[in-house]
Amino acid sequence: MLTMRMKKAGLQQCGHQNGIPLDKTKKKGYTGYEKKRVGIEMNNSEIIAKIEDLKREISLLPSGCISKKKKDGREYYYHRTSHQGKRTEKYVPFEKLNELRKQIQKRKELEAELKEINNSNPVMQKTKKSTNLKFKTFVRTGEQLVKMASLAEKYRRRDCYNVLRDYVFGEPQDKVFILYGLRLTGKTTLMRQVILNMTAYQLSKTAFMQIDQGNTLSQVYSDLKTLENNGYQYVFIDEVTMLEDFIEGAAVFSDIFAASGMKIVLSGTDSLGFVFAAKNQLYDRCIMLHTTFIPYREFERVLGITGIDEYIRYGGTMSLGGINYNEKSPFSSKDKANDYIDSAIASNIQRSLKYYQDGGHFRLLYDLYAKGELTNAINRVVEDLNHRFTKEVITQAFRSSDLSVTSRNLMRDRENPINLEENIDRRFVESALKTMLDILEKDEQTVAIDDARANQIKEYLSILDLVTDIDLIHLPREKEIGQKTVLSQPGMRYALAEALVKSLLMDQKFGDMDIFDRNRVLERVLDTVKGFIMEEIVLLETKMAQPQMKVFQVQFAIGEIDMVVQNESDPSCKICEIKHSMEIVPDQYRHMVDERNCELIERAFGKITDKCVIYRGPNSQIEGIKYLNVEEYLKNA
């Protein structure tokens, strides 16, 4: 599976490391060298803030001096200033003289303080020197560097911060550090936070290089030589995968610069490009840290947002409206989610394939790429990933599975059933949904998406850490194993599902329903979607957090168990139902107390040690069944 494959490849994921406290006054959370940096000298961002405060205060105070003149036996005072070589004098009434004198004196004292800070701080001294250096890319050093880094001071650290920190401040080694992942997963913020923890001396030896469209590896090499010749020891290179020749020439970073003692951190959003480079040019000369997977506990801790429903709506990025990172989540609407899929996923795959082996690695996807349909194919796959990934689902005429499930649920409502099929124009709704999702029907596609092409797209999505597979085992024939593909960014899936709600609102027949019934339908649609997503979140996070266990679903002839966590070495297992509900209802655990089901499970997987329902209510227990709050479960997984 994905986790095991990453381990074999020597990759590390962000969600599996321990973080350290944001509050720098709590020194007990720091390692020895961090205590030295934080305790002995002023924080670098504080230095910059102090300088900015001094400059602001100085600008508000009068410059120049006070001159005195005698006329007709009386003394007159003037405020003398110079501007662009021109001297001016302005009369000062005697009652305002003392106040002006105090302000001018205060300005001189502040200017002296500013000068002392600039002269005693190596960062400021280095800034003067580095301004004379000529670069071919955009390079920040000195004061510019600290100003850029200080933007991240208010953010809490991701769990994987320590991995990057240990590389930068650890012993020299002939390896580069690769920080990669989809957009908005905190890569640049991590680099800024490490820079903020540097001493002034380390900062004077640090540069941040920003790669833009049109830059070449040759230009980067030239700038690295300039930095090396001027004593720089730490170089952060952001968006390095934008270099068209990066994949084929990546070895220059490790073989020339890292090998001579320079610490180089490479960051970029084209994760697939990094994987290609790591398997070829860089091979065993890189340390890789993937930021894409963001578990619930980290989402809550870093962004300060609680609740599984908020994670379902926005989970997957370090972004949420008004909270810390960005103004708006990329998953706040279907359009934004599709923009994110295009820019962060489809573009990621296509750019990497285009520049790897001069485009010779497209394999079966080349015809889709040549016809301009690869982005559409990737979008189609992503939209359907939470259900099943087969040729029939991808290429068949689109039919909303969410809508079908909602219709069945409303029909089964014991108190107030609604026949949804009689109250909507299904053909219109599905047509509107298809238009919103920009999905091509089978007869509109120039190139067919067969099993081989679909599996290749899925392979690349797995490398991007966007999807992972959960086994679906059928009992009593346990050798019959299917797979459920789970999306690691729930907010993306939810945004696409919301498009279904919009299509319902556009249907005239649905609009004729009573407003209360209409709202019930819409609420049930979204609740059904949340139920699917919450189930997959629990499965994915349990699998990622407990790689030594086998995590899967079990399906009987009648009914299923949402999650089985098996200890193969014991052997024993825990069985769980996952419900997007806040209520305890016996019907929720009926399959777990069925004697025949339990007998089949124990025969196949070992003794059942625990039975639980993971739901949104408080922790409780009933008839031997543990009820576990989903947020608490995910934080402790």
C-alpha positions in Angstrom: 0.0 0.0 0.0 0.9 3.7 -0.1 2.4 3.9 3.3 4.6 0.8 2.9 5.7 2.0 -0.5 6.7 5.3 0.9 8.7 3.6 3.7 10.5 1.4 1.2 11.4 4.5 -0.9 12.8 6.3 2.1 10.1 8.9 2.1 8.7 10.6 5.2 5.3 12.1 5.7 4.3 15.2 7.5 1.7 13.6 9.7 4.0 11.2 11.5 6.5 13.4 13.3 6.1 15.2 16.7 5.8 19.0 16.7 7.3 21.5 19.2 5.5 24.4 20.9 5.0 27.7 19.1 5.5 29.7 22.3 9.2 30.5 22.4 9.0 31.4 26.1 8.4 27.8 27.0 11.9 26.7 26.6 11.3 23.2 27.9 9.8 22.3 24.5 13.1 23.1 22.7 16.2 21.1 22.1 19.6 22.2 23.4 20.7 24.1 20.4 17.3 25.8 20.1 17.6 27.0 23.8 20.9 28.6 22.8 19.4 30.4 19.8 16.3 31.5 21.6 17.8 32.2 25.0 21.0 34.0 24.3 20.1 36.5 21.6 17.1 38.4 20.5 14.8 36.6 18.0 15.6 37.7 14.5 12.0 38.7 13.7 12.1 40.8 16.9 15.2 42.5 15.6 13.4 43.4 12.4 10.3 44.5 14.2 12.4 46.7 16.5 14.2 48.3 13.5 10.8 48.9 11.8 9.4 50.4 15.0 12.5 52.7 15.3 12.2 53.8 11.7 8.5 54.5 12.1 9.0 56.5 15.4 11.9 58.4 13.9 9.8 59.4 10.8 7.2 61.0 13.1 9.8 63.2 14.9 11.2 66.5 13.5 14.7 66.4 12.0 17.3 69.1 11.9 18.3 71.5 14.7 17.3 74.7 16.4 19.2 77.9 15.5 19.1 81.2 17.4 19.3 84.7 16.1 19.4 88.2 17.7 17.5 91.1 16.4 16.9 94.5 18.1 18.3 93.0 21.4 15.8 90.1 21.4 16.5 86.4 20.7 14.5 84.5 18.0 14.5 80.8 17.5 14.2 78.9 14.2 13.8 75.2 13.2 16.5 74.6 10.6 16.2 71.6 8.2 17.8 70.5 5.0 16.0 68.7 2.1 17.8 67.7 -1.1 20.6 70.1 -0.3 18.3 73.0 0.3 18.3 74.5 3.8 15.1 76.0 5.2 14.4 77.8 8.5 11.0 78.2 10.2 10.3 80.5 13.1 9.5 78.8 16.4 7.4 80.6 19.0 9.0 80.6 22.4 6.1 78.6 24.0 6.8 75.7 21.6 10.6 75.8 21.8 11.1 73.3 24.7 8.8 70.7 23.1 10.5 71.0 19.7 13.9 70.7 21.4 12.8 67.5 23.2 11.5 66.0 20.0 14.7 66.7 18.1 16.8 65.2 20.9 14.6 62.1 21.0 15.1 61.6 17.3 18.9 61.8 17.7 18.7 59.2 20.4 16.6 56.9 18.3 18.9 57.3 15.3 21.8 56.4 17.5 20.0 53.3 18.7 19.2 52.3 15.2 22.7 52.8 14.1 24.0 50.6 17.0 21.6 47.8 16.0 22.6 47.9 12.4 26.4 48.0 13.2 26.2 45.2 15.8 23.9 42.8 14.0 25.7 40.5 11.4 22.5 40.2 9.4 22.4 43.9 8.8 26.1 44.0 8.0 25.7 41.1 5.6 22.8 42.9 4.0 25.1 45.8 3.0 27.6 43.4 1.5 25.0 41.2 -0.3 23.4 44.1 -2.0 26.5 44.3 -4.2 26.1 40.7 -5.3 24.6 40.1 -8.8 22.1 37.3 -9.2 20.3 35.8 -12.2 17.3 34.6 -10.2 15.5 36.3 -7.4 17.5 35.8 -4.2 16.7 37.2 -0.7 19.4 37.6 1.9 19.8 39.6 5.2 17.0 42.0 6.2 14.9 41.0 3.2 15.2 37.4 4.2 14.1 38.0 7.8 11.2 40.2 6.7 10.0 37.4 4.5 10.4 34.8 7.2 8.7 36.9 9.9 5.4 36.5 8.0 5.2 32.9 9.4 5.9 33.8 13.0 2.3 33.8 14.1 1.6 30.3 12.6 1.7 27.1 14.6 4.2 24.5 13.3 3.2 21.4 11.4 4.1 18.1 12.9 6.9 17.6 10.4 8.8 20.8 11.3 11.4 18.9 13.3 12.4 16.8 10.3 13.4 19.9 8.3 14.9 21.6 11.4 17.2 18.6 12.1 18.5 18.6 8.6 19.2 22.4 8.5 20.9 22.5 12.0 22.3 19.0 12.0 25.7 17.7 10.9 26.7 18.4 7.4 26.0 15.7 4.9 26.2 15.3 1.1 22.4 15.2 0.7 19.8 17.8 -0.3 16.5 18.1 1.5 13.3 17.8 -0.7 10.2 19.4 0.8 7.3 18.6 -1.6 3.6 18.4 -1.7 0.5 19.8 -3.2 -0.2 23.6 -3.1 -1.2 25.1 0.2 0.1 22.4 2.4 2.6 24.6 4.3 5.9 24.1 2.5 7.0 27.7 2.3 5.8 28.3 5.8 7.9 25.5 7.1 11.0 27.0 5.5 10.2 30.4 6.9 9.8 29.0 10.4 13.2 27.3 10.3 14.8 30.5 9.1 13.2 32.3 12.1 14.9 30.0 14.4 18.4 30.8 13.1 20.9 32.8 15.0 22.0 36.1 13.5 25.2 34.5 12.4 23.4 31.7 10.6 21.1 34.2 9.0 24.1 36.0 7.6 25.0 32.8 5.8 21.5 32.1 4.5 19.8 32.8 1.2 16.3 32.2 -0.1 16.0 31.7 -3.9 12.6 32.0 -5.6 12.3 30.3 -9.0 10.0 31.8 -11.6 8.9 30.9 -15.1 11.8 31.3 -17.5 14.6 30.6 -15.0 17.0 27.8 -16.0 19.2 25.4 -14.1 22.2 27.1 -15.5 21.1 30.4 -13.8 20.5 28.6 -10.5 23.9 27.0 -10.7 25.5 30.4 -11.3 23.7 32.0 -8.3 24.7 29.0 -6.1 28.4 29.5 -7.1 28.1 33.2 -6.2 26.6 32.4 -2.8 29.2 29.7 -2.2 32.0 32.0 -3.0 30.6 34.5 -0.6 30.4 32.1 2.3 26.8 31.2 2.3 26.0 27.9 3.9 22.2 27.5 3.9 20.2 27.9 0.7 16.4 27.5 0.4 15.2 27.1 -3.2 11.4 27.5 -3.6 9.4 26.2 -6.6 12.5 24.5 -8.1 10.4 22.2 -10.2 9.4 25.2 -12.3 12.9 24.7 -14.0 12.2 22.8 -17.2 15.6 21.0 -16.8 15.3 20.3 -13.1 14.5 16.5 -13.3 17.3 15.7 -15.7 19.9 18.0 -13.9 18.9 17.7 -10.3 22.2 15.9 -9.3 24.0 19.2 -9.5 22.5 20.2 -6.1 23.8 17.2 -4.3 27.0 16.3 -6.2 28.5 19.8 -6.3 27.0 22.0 -3.6 25.7 19.6 -0.8 28.9 17.6 -1.2 30.9 20.7 -0.3 29.0 21.2 2.9 26.2 23.5 1.8 22.7 22.8 3.2 20.2 23.0 0.4 16.5 22.7 0.8 14.5 22.3 -2.4 10.7 22.9 -2.4 8.1 22.7 -5.1 4.5 21.7 -5.9 5.3 19.3 -8.7 5.6 16.3 -6.4 5.8 13.9 -9.3 8.9 15.8 -10.6 10.6 15.3 -7.3 9.9 11.6 -7.3 11.3 11.2 -10.9 14.4 13.1 -9.8 14.8 11.1 -6.6 14.7 7.8 -8.5 17.2 8.9 -11.1 19.5 12.0 -10.7 19.4 12.3 -6.9 19.0 8.6 -6.1 20.2 8.1 -2.5 21.5 11.7 -2.1 18.3 13.3 -0.9 16.0 13.3 2.1 12.3 13.6 1.1 9.5 15.0 3.2 5.9 15.0 1.8 3.5 17.6 3.1 0.3 16.6 1.2 -1.4 14.4 3.9 -2.8 16.6 6.7 -4.6 14.5 9.4 -7.5 15.8 11.4 -5.4 16.3 14.6 -2.9 18.5 12.8 -5.7 20.4 11.0 -7.3 21.2 14.4 -4.0 22.0 16.2 -2.4 24.2 13.5 -5.5 26.1 12.3 -7.3 26.1 15.7 -10.5 24.8 14.2 -12.4 22.0 15.8 -15.1 19.6 14.5 -15.1 16.8 11.9 -17.6 18.7 9.7 -15.2 21.6 9.3 -12.5 19.2 8.4 -14.8 17.6 5.9 -15.5 21.0 4.3 -12.0 22.3 4.2 -9.6 19.5 5.1 -6.6 18.8 2.9 -4.8 22.2 3.0 -3.4 24.6 5.6 -6.0 27.1 4.5 -9.3 28.2 6.0 -11.2 31.4 5.7 -9.9 34.0 8.2 -7.7 31.5 10.0 -4.0 32.0 10.0 -2.9 30.9 6.6 -5.0 32.2 3.7 -8.1 34.3 3.2 -10.2 31.6 1.6 -10.0 27.8 1.4 -9.5 26.4 -2.1 -12.3 24.1 -1.3 -14.8 26.7 -0.4 -16.7 26.1 -3.6 -16.8 23.7 -6.5 -15.2 26.3 -8.8 -12.3 26.8 -6.4 -12.0 23.0 -5.9 -11.8 22.5 -9.7 -9.2 25.3 -10.0 -7.2 23.5 -7.3 -7.5 20.2 -9.1 -6.3 21.8 -12.4 -3.4 23.8 -10.9 -2.2 21.6 -8.1 -2.9 18.1 -9.4 -3.5 17.9 -13.2 -0.8 20.5 -13.9 1.5 18.7 -11.5 1.2 15.5 -13.4 1.4 17.0 -16.8 4.3 19.3 -16.2 6.4 16.5 -14.6 5.6 14.1 -17.5 6.4 16.8 -20.0 9.9 17.5 -18.6 10.8 13.9 -17.7 12.8 12.2 -20.4 11.8 15.0 -22.8 8.2 13.9 -22.6 9.0 10.2 -23.2 7.3 8.9 -20.1 3.7 9.8 -20.9 3.2 6.1 -21.8 -0.5 5.4 -22.4 -1.5 9.0 -21.5 0.2 10.7 -24.4 -2.8 10.6 -26.7 -5.0 12.1 -24.0 -2.3 14.8 -23.5 -2.0 15.5 -27.2 -5.7 15.9 -27.6 -5.9 18.2 -24.6 -8.1 15.8 -22.6 -5.7 14.7 -19.9 -6.9 17.4 -17.5 -10.5 16.3 -18.0 -9.6 12.7 -17.5 -7.9 13.5 -14.2 -10.9 15.6 -13.1 -13.2 12.7 -13.9 -11.1 10.3 -11.9 -10.8 12.6 -8.9 -14.6 13.2 -8.8 -15.4 9.5 -8.7 -12.5 8.2 -6.4 -14.6 7.9 -3.3 -16.8 5.2 -4.9 -15.1 2.8 -7.2 -12.4 3.1 -9.8 -13.3 1.1 -12.8 -13.6 1.6 -16.5 -17.4 1.5 -16.3 -17.6 4.3 -13.7 -15.1 6.6 -15.6 -16.6 6.2 -19.1 -20.3 5.4 -18.5 -22.9 8.2 -18.9 -22.6 10.1 -15.7 -25.1 9.2 -13.0 -24.9 10.7 -9.5 -24.3 8.0 -6.9 -24.8 10.6 -4.1 -28.3 11.4 -5.5 -29.2 7.7 -5.6 -28.2 7.1 -2.0 -30.1 10.1 -0.8 -33.2 9.1 -2.7 -33.1 5.6 -1.0 -32.5 7.2 2.5 -35.5 9.6 2.2 -37.8 6.8 1.1 -36.8 4.8 4.2 -37.5 7.7 6.6 -40.0 6.2 9.1 -41.5 9.4 10.3 -41.9 11.5 7.1 -40.8 9.6 4.0 -40.3 11.6 0.8 -40.4 10.1 -2.7 -37.6 12.1 -4.2 -37.9 10.5 -7.6 -41.4 11.9 -8.0 -40.3 15.4 -7.0 -37.3 16.0 -9.2 -36.4 15.8 -12.9 -33.5 13.4 -12.5 -32.4 13.8 -16.1 -32.2 17.6 -15.7 -30.5 17.4 -12.3 -27.8 15.0 -13.6 -27.3 17.0 -16.8 -26.8 20.2 -14.7 -24.4 18.3 -12.4 -22.5 17.1 -15.4 -22.2 20.6 -16.8 -21.0 22.0 -13.4 -18.3 19.4 -13.1 -17.2 19.8 -16.7 -17.4 16.1 -17.2 -17.3 14.7 -20.8 -19.7 11.9 -21.6 -18.3 8.8 -23.3 -19.5 9.8 -26.7 -17.9 13.3 -26.3 -14.4 11.9 -25.6 -11.9 11.7 -28.5 -9.7 9.2 -26.6 -11.3 6.4 -24.6 -10.2 6.0 -20.9 -9.7 2.3 -20.7 -8.5 0.3 -17.7 -4.8 0.8 -18.5 -5.1 4.6 -18.8 -7.3 4.8 -15.7 -4.8 2.8 -13.6 -1.9 5.0 -14.8 -3.7 8.1 -13.7 -4.4 6.4 -10.3 -0.8 5.5 -10.0 0.3 9.1 -10.3 -2.4 10.2 -7.9 -1.1 7.7 -5.4 2.5 9.1 -5.8 1.0 12.6 -5.1 -0.4 11.1 -1.9 -3.8 12.1 -3.0 -5.3 8.6 -2.9 -4.8 5.3 -1.1 -6.6 2.0 -1.3 -8.6 0.3 1.4 -9.2 -3.5 1.0 -12.8 -4.6 0.9 -12.9 -8.3 1.9 -16.0 -10.5 1.2 -16.9 -13.1 3.8 -17.2 -16.1 3.9 -15.0 -16.1 0.7 -12.2 -14.0 2.2 -10.0 -14.5 -0.8 -12.4 -12.3 -2.8 -10.9 -8.9 -2.2 -12.0 -5.6 -3.7 -10.7 -2.1 -3.1 -12.0 1.2 -2.0 -10.0 4.2 -3.2 -10.0 7.0 -0.6 -9.2 10.7 -1.3 -6.8 12.2 1.2 -8.2 15.8 0.8 -11.8 15.6 2.0 -12.5 19.3 1.3 -12.1 18.6 -2.4 -14.6 15.8 -2.4 -17.1 17.8 -0.4 -16.9 20.8 -2.7 -17.6 18.6 -5.7 -20.6 17.1 -3.9 -22.0 20.6 -3.2 -22.4 21.0 -6.9 -25.1 18.4 -6.7 -27.0 20.7 -4.3 -26.7 23.6 -6.7 -28.1 21.4 -9.5 -31.1 20.4 -7.4 -31.8 24.1 -6.8 -31.9 24.8 -10.5 -34.6 22.1 -11.1 -38.1 23.7 -11.5 -39.9 20.5 -10.4 -37.8 20.4 -7.2 -38.5 24.1 -6.6 -42.2 23.3 -6.5 -41.8 21.2 -3.4 -42.8 22.5 0.0 -39.8 24.6 1.4 -39.5 22.4 4.5 -39.4 19.2 2.4 -37.0 20.9 0.0 -34.6 21.8 2.8 -34.9 18.3 4.3 -33.8 16.9 0.9 -30.8 19.2 0.7 -29.8 18.6 4.2 -30.0 14.8 3.7 -27.9 15.0 0.5 -25.1 16.8 2.3 -25.4 14.6 5.4 -25.1 11.5 3.2 -22.0 12.9 1.5 -20.5 13.8 4.9 -21.2 10.3 6.1 -19.2 8.8 3.2 -16.4 11.2 3.7 -16.2 10.7 7.5 -16.0 7.0 7.0 -13.1 7.3 4.6 -11.3 9.8 6.9 -11.4 7.3 9.8 -10.2 4.5 7.5 -7.4 6.5 6.0 -6.1 8.0 9.3 -6.3 4.7 11.1 -4.3 3.0 8.3 -1.7 5.8 8.2 -1.3 6.0 12.0 -1.1 2.2 12.5 1.0 0.9 9.7 1.7 -2.3 11.7 -2.0 -3.2 11.6 -4.1 -4.3 8.7 -7.0 -1.9 8.1 -9.9 -3.0 5.8 -13.6 -3.3 5.4 -15.7 -6.5 5.5 -18.8 -7.3 3.5 -21.2 -10.1 4.2 -24.0 -11.5 2.0 -26.2 -9.1 4.0 -24.5 -6.0 5.6 -20.9 -5.0 6.2 -18.5 -3.9 8.9 -17.1 -0.4 8.2 -13.7 -1.0 9.6 -11.6 -3.9 10.8 -8.2 -3.3 12.4 -6.3 -6.6 12.5 -3.2 -7.5 14.4 -1.9 -10.3 12.2 0.9 -11.4 14.5 -1.5 -12.1 17.4 -4.0 -12.7 15.6 -6.9 -10.6 16.8 -9.0 -7.7 15.6 -11.1 -4.7 16.5 -14.3 -4.1 14.6 -15.9 -0.7 14.2 -18.9 1.0 12.6 -18.5 4.6 11.5 -21.6 6.9 11.6 -22.0 10.6 10.9 -24.5 10.8 13.7 -24.6 12.3 17.2 -27.2 9.8 18.5 -26.9 6.2 19.9 -29.2 3.9 18.0 -29.0 0.1 18.3 -29.5 -0.3 14.6 -26.0 1.2 14.2 -24.2 -1.9 15.6 -26.6 -4.7 14.5 -24.0 -6.3 12.2 -21.4 -6.3 15.0 -23.6 -8.3 17.4 -24.8 -10.7 14.8 -23.4 -14.1 16.0 -23.0 -15.4 12.4 -21.0 -12.3 11.4 -18.8 -12.5 14.4 -18.1 -16.2 13.8 -17.0 -15.5 10.2 -14.8 -12.6 11.3 -13.0 -14.5 14.1 -12.5 -17.5 11.9 -10.8 -15.3 9.2 -9.0 -12.7 11.3 -8.7 -13.8 14.9 -10.4 -13.1 18.2 -12.6 -9.9 18.3 -11.1 -7.8 21.2 -13.2 -4.7 20.8 -16.5 -3.5 19.2 -17.1 0.2 18.8 -19.1 2.8 17.0 -17.2 5.9 15.9 -19.6 8.8 15.8 -20.0 12.5 16.5 -21.5 12.2 20.0 -19.7 11.9 23.4 -17.8 8.8 24.5 -20.2 6.2 26.0 -20.8 2.5 26.2 -24.0 0.4 25.7 -24.5 -3.4 25.7 -20.7 -4.0 25.4 -20.4 -1.6 22.5 -18.0 1.4 22.9 -19.2 4.6 21.4 -16.1 6.8 20.6 -16.2 10.5 19.6 -14.7 10.8 16.2 -12.7 13.9 16.9 -11.2 12.4 20.0 -10.5 9.1 18.1 -8.7 10.9 15.3 -6.6 13.0 17.7 -5.4 9.8 19.4 -5.2 7.5 16.4 
